[in-house]
Amino acid sequence: MKIDIGEFNVANLKVLQIASFNGNIGDNANHNGFRRRLESTLNIKIDFTNLEMREFYQSWNLRNFNSHSFIEMCNQHDLVVIGGGNFFELKWDYSSTGTTVNIEEKTLDQINTPIIIHGVGCDIAKGATEITINKFEKFLDKLTASENIIVSVRNDGSYKTIRDLYGDKFDKKIHLVPDGAFFMETKQFDYPELRNGYKSIGVNIVSDMKDIRFDEKDEDGVSYESFLETFSNEMNEFLSENKDYQIILFPHIYSDYVAINEVLSRIEDKYRRTRVVVSPLLTGEGAEEYIFGLYANCDFILGMRFHSNVSAIAQNIPSIALSSYKKILDVHSELNLSERIVEVNKKGFENELKSLIESTMSNLDEIRASYEQVNETVYNESLPFYEDIESLVNKIN
């Protein structure tokens, strides 16, 4: 859905946003849409200060949430936003909250600025302990008890995860919100990736978390190597049968190049040299406008990553989710789009994929129209969250 930003009021709002700005390009799509939606809701020009979340990670160890400098930075802004991103993974024993958002209660007590936890993913797929689950419960207790803090999780099964862990304790205290990428805006460029005479399909495949995504010991499970071989065969067959199409391979993060290289090595040379293109790997603010603008030039998208699918759906681009991770199943379930999924970590997935590609190519306009309806629903369901933000900001002024 297009958002009409219109004319801004003269007042400015200083917002500190702690998030990933130089990681997965899907995060940039998230910020793009959230910021546009926020400015549209508030009708205020917002001055954003970006603070890279990775600087707080133990691996980078450049900042500390529980430092005087961080508290002072928060209090120098009108609003603090944490997210979006998958920051509520409950696997970090070192953290006072069990998550990468390692903010102690005494720190929160010293931050006077209102805080928005925006569309954060809550995930236990990578592991959680009783200790981290208990820490996170106390953290949510603290957050949701404050009139100065709004908490929201994104529509990827995170709300259900919290409910599975804590029952109905946090019902009506936490917003379930669409990922910000549903509201993003892209731009059109002079794309060298688009070759004259060919239509395009976009493909996003990944190589991270192979042990979680693919387990041949599971019933009907397949190995990562088996997936690569089978999927590459399907792409060769697609190119053989559809001579007016090219494939654009989209990396969202540097490790996606590993998967791309594995597929390229299996594509027939006559196709690899003439009808397969690899898009650039771009990061940082504005990169999403190029990459997801290129998505918009594809007839349809085959995507493994969360934001590959969300960014396609948001732009009414027919998509097929190459599901190997729970959040892909969950977001499509919440959008009532489960029919757009192929579980590529299951034996025989190639038959379902072939059938869904054929039906997609035959019904592109119908799928685009159905996505328009989905996006209308997503927009309307997000209204209470943005209305609460508006009420909170009005209290500031």
N, C-alpha and C positions, 0 to 999 in steps of 0.2 A: 504494500500500500504506500502511495506517495504521501509524504508529510509536507504540509504547507507551513513553512517557517514564517513567511510574511515579514512584516516590519518589527524590529525589536524595540522594546522600551529602552530608554537611555541608560538605565541602571545596569551596571555590570556585576557579575557574581564571580568571585575568586574561588575556584574549585581545585583541590589537590586530589589527583586520582592515582592510587597505587594499583598497578596492574602490570601485565606483561605487554611491553611495547616493541620488543625486539626478539620475539620468539616465533611462535606459530602465526602465520599471517591471518589465520582465522580470528585471532585475538584482535587484530587491527580492524577487521570487519565488525566485530562486536563493539569496539569503542566508537567506530564511525557511526553506527546506527543509534547507539545509546545517547551519544552527544547530540546528534540531530534531534532525536526525540525529546531530550531534556530541554534543549533550547526552544523547541516548538511548544512544549508544555508550559514553560515558564515565561516565554516571550521576553527573555532577557539574554543579552549577549554575555556569554560565559568565557572567562579567561581560565583556561585549564593549565595546570602545572602537572607534567608527567613525572611520576616517580616509579622507576623500574622495580617490579616486584622481586626480580632475581637478586637485587642488591641485598635483600633480606635473607636469601637462602643461605644455608650453611656452606654450600659449595662456593658461593661468591664471597660471603662474609664481609660485606662492605657497609652494611647498616644494621641497626638494632631497633626493633619496634619499641623497646622499653628504655629508650634513651631520652635524655633531656632535649637533644637536638630534634628528634622526631616529634616529640610532644609540642615543642615550640613551633615547628613547621606547621603542624596541624592547626594550632591556635592562631596562626597568621593568615588562615584562609577562612572563607565563609562556609565552606562545605567540604567534607572529606568523603571521597568515594573509594571503596575497596572492591576491585573487580571490574568487569567480569573475569572469569578464569576458573580453573578447576582447583581452587585453593582450599577446599574443605575435604581433602583426602585425609583419612584418619589413620595415617601410618607413621606419624612422626612422634616417637616417644620423648624426644628432647624438648618438644614444644609444650608450653603451659596450656595450650588449647588442643593439642593433638594434631594440629594442622600447621600449614606454613604461615598462617596468620597468627603469629606467636605474640599476641598482645595480652599482657597480664591485666588483671582487674584494676590494680592500682594505677596502671597507665591510662586505662579508659577513664578513671575518675579524674585524671588531670587534663583530659582533652575536653575543652569547652565547646568546640565546634561540632555541629551536627554531623552524624556519620551515616552514609548509605552503604550497606553491603549489597552490591549490585550483581544479581544473576550469577552467583557463585555455584560451581558444581560441587556436590557432596558425593564422594565416591569411596567405596570400601573394596572395590574390585582388586586393588593392588595390596590389600591386607589391612587389617585393623586389629587392635588389641583391646582387651577390657579396659586397660589404663587409658588409651586414647579415646575410647568411646565415653568413658566417664568424664575425662577432661573436657571433651567437646560439649557434653551436656551442660556442664557448669558454665562454659563459655556462652552457649545459647541462652541459658538462664539470665546471665548478666546482660547480654545484648537486648533481649526481648523485654526485659524489665524497664529499659530506659525509654523515656519519651523523646529522647534526642537521637535515637538510632532506629533506622529502618533496615530490616533484614529481608533479603530475598534470595531464592535459589532458582536456577534456570530449569527450563522444561526438558530435562534430559534424564528424568527418573530420580533427581536429587530429593525432591519433596517426599517421594515414596521411600527413599533410603532413610530419611530422618524419621518417617512414620514407623518403618520397620524396626528402627533402633529404639525409639522412645514412645511409641504408641501415639495417642492424640494430644500429647502434652503441649506441642508447639503449633497445633492447628489454630488458625486465625491469628497467629503471632508472627508467622513467616509468610511472605508473599511467594507465590509461584509465578515467575515472570518469563516471558520469551527471551531468548538470547538476543542481545542488542543487534546482532547481524540481520535480524528480520527487518530492521528499519534502516539499513545502510543505504547509501547512495554511491553509485560507481560513475566513472567517466569513460568516454570512448576516446581511444587513441588511434594512431596510425599503426596498426598491429602488423609487424612483419611475420608473425606466426600464422596469419591467415593467408593461405595460398589461393591465387585465382583459380577458379574452376572447381574448387572442392568445398563441400560442406564439412562441418567439423563436429566431432564429439569430443568431450573432455573426459579425461580419466585421471583420477587421483588414487594412487596406491601407496601403501606405507610399509615400513620394515621394522618399526619400533614395537616393543612389547610382544614379540613373536610367541613367547612362552604363554602369555595370557590369551592372545588372540587365537592361536592355533595349537591344538593338542590332539594328536592322532590317537591317543589312548582313550579319549572320550568316545562314547557310542556315536558312530557315523562321523567322527572327527577326521580331519585331514591335517597333514603337516604343512608348514609354510612353503616348503619346496614343492609339494604337490599342488598347492594353490597356484604358485607362480607358473608351473608347467601347464596346468589346466587353463588358467586365465589367459596366458599367452597364446595358447592354441585357439581359444575363442576369438582373440583379437586378430590373429592371422586369418581365421575363417571369415570374420566380419569384413576385413579389408578385401578378401577375395570375392565376396558376394556383393559388396557395395562399393563399386569402383568410383563413385562420385564423392566418397567420404575420405577425410583424413582424420587422424587421431592426434589430439593435443594432450600431452602428459603434463600434469600440474603438480610440482612439488609445493607443499605448504611449509615444510621445515627441511633442514639440510639432510636428515636421515632418509627422507623420501627418495633422494637420489639413489640410494642403495637399491630400493625396490624398482625404481625406474630402470636402472642399469640391468637388473636381473631380467626384466621383461624385454628390454631392447635386445638383449643378447639372444632372446628366443624368437624375436620377430624375424620373419623372412627378410633377407637383405634387400630384395627388390621393393619391399614396402618400407623398410626402415630408412632407406635412402631417399624415398620420394613422397611418402604419405604419412610419416610420423614426425611430429614436432614436439620439442620439450620447451615449455615456457620457462622464463627466468625464475630464479628463487629471489624474491624481494622481501625485505623486512622493514619495519618501521612505519611511522604514520604516513598515510597516503599510498603505500604500496598496494593496499587492498583495492584501491580505485582502479589500478591497472589490471591486476590479476583477475578480480571478479568482474571487471568490465569485459575482459577476454572471455570469461565464462559465458557472458551474455551473448556472445557471438557463436556459441555452440548450439546445435539442435537439441542435444541432451547431454547429461553428465552422469558418469559412473564414479561414485565417490566412496572412499573408505572412511575419511575423516568426518567428524561431526560437522565442522564448518563447511566442508565441501558440499554436504547435503543441505545444510541450513541456507548457505549463500545461493544455492541453486533455487531452492523452494522460494526464498524471499524475492527472487527476481522472476518468478514464474517460469523457470527453465525446467522442463521435464528432467527428472533425475531417477537413478536407480542406486539405492544404497547397497554398497558391497559390505555387508555387515560382518564384522569379526569381533565386535566389542559391544558390551551391554548397552551403553548410552545411545548407540545408533538405533537399537531396537526400541528403547524407551522413548526417544524423541519422536520417532515415527508413530508409536502407539499413542502418545499424547496428542499428536496432530491428526489422528485417524488416517494415517497413510501407510499402514503396515503392508499394504499390497505392493508398495514400491521397494520392498526389501528382498534381497537375495542373501542368504547366509552362506558366505563363501568359505566358511570353515567347516562345512558339512559335505560329505560325499555326495556326488551327483549334482552339485550346485550348477554345473555348466548347462544342464538341460533347462533348469529354471531361468538361468541368465539369458540363454539364447531365446527362450520364449518371451521373456519380458522385454528384451531389446526389440524383437520383432513387433510386439504389440505397441511398444512406445513409439516406434517409427511410424506406425499406422495411425496413431492417435495423438499426435503432438499438440494440436489445437485444443483437444478435449482436456488433456492433462494440464496445459497452461491455464485453462479456465477453472479447473478444479483447484489449482494452486492459488488463484486469485481469491477464491472463496476461503481457503485456508488462511491466507494472509489477512483477510478481513476479520476473521474470527480471532486470530492472534492479536491483532491491534485492539479489538474491543476487550479481550480478556486482560490486556495489559493496563487498561485505564485506571483501575483502583490503585495500582502501584504508583503510577505517575501522579495521580491526584494526591496521594499521601505525601509524595515528595514536594508537590506544590504547597501543601498545607504547612509542611515543615519549613520550607524556605520563606513563606509568608511570615512565620513567627520570627525569623531572623530580621526581617525588614519591619 
